[in-house]
Amino acid sequence: MGIHDNDANNLAHINIEVAYATPDKQLILTLSVPADCSVYDAAVASGMDKKFPEIDIESCKMGIFSKMVSKPKLQTLNPNDRIELYRPLLIDPKETRKKRAAKAKEDKAKA
């Protein structure tokens, strides 16, 4: 392999990050992936599901810099993108707000 072959291989890869967080722990991994790599393929390549067994890569919601990706198997990456793997919501945010508002109203009535 000549010098030019090696340069071509370096140009064919980009650096990206894959991030996941729980309430107790967060992890950001830096990877070098092929330039035409999909969001999904990079998530699989990260092995994040091995470090956090609760992640189901097939059904996990994904985003790039906090913007949801609707088709992670089709969307390709740009250099320095950060893929975020999202945990499923355990409680509906609307329900949480309703409960909080009801409690505040109740507390105010008691005062």
C-alpha angles and dihedrals in degrees: 000000000000129000092262092053090056091049090053090053092050091051091051092063133067132195117240138162131231117203135190131169139188124187088265105034140027131190133188117188125194116217138179108221135172112279091244094050118138124229089247095049091050090050090052092045091052092066088217089144089062091055093043108032092189090071114101102195091195095060101022116121111236136195142177114230092341095311113119116240110217097194109029093171091058104035115091126211135246124216113283095012115154114218114206121202110208127214116228115260111256094194128031107248091220091056091048091053091048091051092047092049092048091050092049090050090049092048091049091051090053093052 
